[in-house]
Amino acid sequence: MLLYEGIKEIELNDEDLARFYETKTLDVDLYINEYVVIKSHNEIVDKYKWNGNKLVKLKGNNLDTRQLGKLRAKDARQECLIDALLNDTNNHNNVVLIKGKPGSGKSLFSLAYGFYAIEKGLADRIIIMANPLVVKNSAKLGFYPGSRDEKLTDSFLGNMLISKIGDKETLLNLINSSPPRISLLPVGDIRGYETGERMILYVPEGQNLDINLMKLILQRVGEGTKIIIDGDIESQVDLDVFEGESNGIRRVSEVFRGEDIFSEITLKNIYRSKIALIADRM
């Protein structure tokens, strides 16, 4: 069975393409907020989103922030992702699920949207909630000294944030500012926690969450919070207990698919480096 991607790529011949532009209809089943990339002669000619009533043409937005600079989509799927992230920015309360391989842009676009929302006055804080596991088959270093934030910034979470933001000092300034722009929270500490209005809840490496943990996270979400979940369920699951049907990301897709507050995007192209691209064959 094919995994749901949140995007359908459709090839049309000249006659079908002309009919589409005349009727703006396609003979294909679509979920609400599912995207359609239309191709003709193996070239992309247009991109649309199904809103439940009609196909809406994508505007081709960018994510420009002072914190991360100008971020431009490098392919049609990233264009769909930007549209999904910008959807409902005025009232939040929607969920964006981003799947993709390492180097496809999942965390970069997630963080860029968070800073964009803060800089545009749409949100006050990015809550980053993660399950800080070590990589599968790797050795643990043992006890990390320091506060909870210091431990988290020394984990994969800190490494990911620093690689996008620039350096550890900048990250710590964002965490320690008043009010804080970024808050880090391990999944193990979230019982009793509740997000508030004007917050972005970002869940990176979501493939390392089972259904119960993912459910617990989403049940912490209050009104006025936008949720972004990213992960790679194909190659980056670090504990066997999170594999297959027990995977939280997989279940989120199944349960939320078709809801008007939900968008799902699967990124396929790797842009990190030529080495990273070749390594994907291993």
Buried (B, 14 or more C-beta within 10 A) or exposed (E): EEEBBBBBBBEBEEEBBEBBEEEEEBEEEBBBBBBBBBBBEEEEEBBBBBBEEEBBEBEEEEBBBEBBEEBEBEBBBBBBBBBBBBBBBEEBBBBBBBBBBBBBBBBBBBBBBBBBBBBEEBBBBBBBBBBBBEEEEEEEEEEEEEEEBBBBBBBBBBEBBBEBBEEBEEBBBBBEEEEBBBBBBBBEEBEEBEBEEBBBBBBBBBBBBBBEBBBBBBEBBEEBBBBBBBBBBEEBBBBEEBEEEBBBBBBBBEBBBEEEBBBBBBBEBBBBEEEBBEEEEE
